[in-house]
Amino acid sequence: GEIFRSPDPNGKSLDMSKLRNTSLTDYSLTIDGLYAHTWYDIRIRVRVPNADREELWSNYTDFQFQTRPKIPDRPPRVDIGSFYVNSHNDIVLYWEQLPLEEQNGNNSHYVVSEVRNEHNATIDCSPSEISLIKAKFQNVPPGDLTFTIKSANSQGQSKEGSEIHVPARGKRFPPPQDLKKYSIDSKYKLKWAPPATRQDELVSYTVFWCESKTNYPSECDGPMSFRTVSSSQHEYELNNTKGFNIALSANSRDSSSGLIWSMCTASKSDEIGKLNPVWVSKMDATYMEIQWRLECMDTPIVVGYTLTYCPITAPKNLTCKPGTEIVKNITGTTQYNITGLTPYTTYKTTIAMFSKTRTGVPSDPLVNTTLEAAPTPPRNIILRKVTNTSVTITWDPPERMNGFLKNYIVWCNSSNFQVFDGIKENKTLEYKIEKLQTYSYYDIVVVACTISCSNKSETINVRTEMGVPDQVTTIAKVRYDDYTLFSWDPPRHVGGHLDYYEVSVKVTETGNRTINRTILHNGTKCWINRVCEKNWVEIELLLSAVNIKESPHERKIAGSAEREVLNASDGPRALSFHNDDLPSAIRSYPSCYYESYEHYQLLKWRNADEHSVILKSTSIPLFNNNCGLSTSSPLLYIFIIFIGLIGMVTAVLFLYKKCKTMSDIKVVLPDALNDINKDSKCPKEMIDGGVLRNVQIHRGEMRVQQDEQERSLLRNHMESSSSSTTSSTANVDNQSQCESHDGPPEEMMDSIEHQEDEQTSIESHDIPTQDVTFDVLQPEKLEDIQPQIEPQTHQVALCPGVNQYVHFARPSQGYTQLAALKVPIKTPMATETDETGISGYVTRKQLADFGQRM
């Protein structure tokens, strides 16, 4: 009989020596060495004894069965170097997967059952990723670690486990060098070099490989396999047409380097292509960093690189300038720093790979311009012209611009001036520095600027020519009896040697005759007698500082090139009087008015050079005296003050009389309005210019006295005009009304209602002394009155007037429009406006005239 294991198509003969018959028709056979959880196909046939031909065998009788599952018999196979550690201390463990027949059940997988540290203590460390060939742990703590891996299925884990020891980083064995993987005739060959150190401890190498569908190293799509080779072997060949990723570990007795993956697969031929890509990663004014990336297939065969660079002739001409091409051989790196370049210069760069036997074609040229830098200093600084306030210089452009020249900066001591004109032309430039101080020293340098400025040029030291000194600003005066001693400080900026001071004297005499003279002084003090001479009207002294700009001509008087310095012991300075006449404090100083010995010495020195230039400062007043005013000034001042006091007193008296006269003027009112102020029937405190101010007045507190004469006149007038009456108007009389702003009292409103109900004649009767109230006046039609503004609330109190007629006064603003008041009071009224009557807006003047006519 034969037995077939699924899915193996090749059968295996059964050992029929173990066949037992239990009866004439029943047989049994024990089959050993089967795999758990595996399907088997058993085929049995028979033949007669001694039948040796194939056709004498019967047909097969077959049947299938599956063995029972169980836990795996063993853990996965590992090696001392079955681990990989990256720079983040992530650990990847690799093992060899169990073959199918050894999985012993469904759901075959692998478990990292235990992790122990260097102290053999179990730590909690679970894999972030686990598959059939590897397990990954992230951010593992440093130190020695030991991992236990077991095989497992649906029945459980294997009893034994495989251990992988991962040494700490410092304890790992050094890795092998120069891994290169070649693909040769459908075979893979791995070559390497021994570790750089500890070669005497090297025991073996382990080659790992796995199927991969990508070129990314450490990626495996199939089972992991490995094989250990001796330490003397440095290459390994795989006979397989499939794609493989291959790794290598170097092992000692107790440590390993772990897996080192071969990054690229190269062809065995020596053909080298063109390097691509190449780029500039960094660039400055004087250096350029070039980087490139080597294709994976070229890595095993490339030995080094040839770098060529040079400045080009023109932007559109990539030819190197003659004699400027530089060639560098580079190995062991994929970047290079080119130094010593010229700023703001365009360079061409190429790189070519070379192997042991040949050199590849150069890469596409890189054309880059270095950055700008400071130029070299300007050259040939020359002083062209110097005046007392300006300096003119010229210079040549820098030898190397090193960029786009933006401007020059001319430094003159601490001041600087930017120059833009002429910078585009490569020619000599000229600049005039103006507004300088006279007779002053200046240090001048020039710098050129692109993106930054150059070092300074050579320094020019120059002094401006002599100029006009500043005017004297500080003068002190000290009196000694009739004399005044003047002293002054030198000008703030002398602008030269400050050869002497000049006092200009102007004397005005009687008859408007003027005397002018100039006195020269070597010092800063002089005196003057304040007492004027007999015929002097005015004397004025002006002070100025003087510089003498000498000419190059010869002087007329020998020995006069140097000024003689005079001392106090040289003799009297004034030539027209004796020093004994002066106060002792001023005897050693010259006169401001009279020529001294010092004056003549200075004059002699100045006149020795006929072509010298006198530079005199602005003059300032030193002394001024009005001789006529000086003798009579006290009396004149007293006279002026006296006249002023008299004028002030006169003005005060005039104003007083004027105000007194104006205060005696009285106000005269018309006779018809005099009763407003004279009526004693209204309390005095209620009357204020004819208007009652007391608001708490009731009708019952007053008695209306009738004036028979006025009542008769009014009746006659009203009867003559009654025939023309067509509407009710308010009768306006020369009444005295008292107004306040508190509203009309109720007594007045009641009185109006009472008069309306009586319907009596127009004759006026005595009004009894009782409280009179008034109703609020209402127009007959609401639409007849359209108020323009909100009426003010008034309280009206009544006092008897001259004719004893009392009317209600409607609140108003200034004037009262009588036609708008329709008060149903039957009293005498003027119905028409004629020559004797009034209507509409009325003023006090109209009321007065109307009263006189009545």
Secondary structure, DSSP 8 states (H G I E B T S, - for coil): -EEEETT--SEEE--GGGEEESSSS-EEE---S--TT-EEEEEE----TT--SGGGS---EEEEEE------SS--B--TT-EEE-TT--EEEE-B---GGGS-SSS-EEEEEEEE-TTS-B-----SEE-SSEEEE-S--SS-EEEEEEEEETTEE-SS-EEEEE--GGGS----EEEEEEEETTEEEEEEE--SS-GGG--EEEEEEEE-SSSSTT--SS-EEEEEEETT--EEEE--SS-EEEEEEEE-SS-B---EE---EEESS--------EEEEEE-SS-EEEEE---GGGTTT--EEEEEEEEEEETTEEEE-TT--EEEEE-S-SEEEE-S--TT-EEEEEEEEE-SS-B------EEEE---------EEEEEEEE-SS-EEEEEE--S---S---EEEEEETTEEEEE-TT-SS-S-EEEEE-S--TT-EEEEEEEEESSSB------EEEE-----------EEEEEETTEEEEEE---S---S---EEEEEEEEEETTTEEEEEEEEESSSEEEEE-S--TTEEEEEEEEEEEEEE--SS--SSTT-SS-----GGG--S-SSS-GGGS-GGGTTS-BSSS--HHHHHHHHHHHT-TT-EEEE---EEEEEEEHHHHHHHHHHHHHHHHHHHHHHHHHHHHHHHHHHHHHT------GGGHHHHH-TTS-GGGEETTEE------GGG------HHHHHHHHHHHHHTGGG--S------S-EEEEESS---HHHHHHHHHHHHH---S------SS---E-----SSGGG---SS-----EEEEE--SS---------SSS-BGGG------S----S--SS---SB--HHHHHHHHHH-
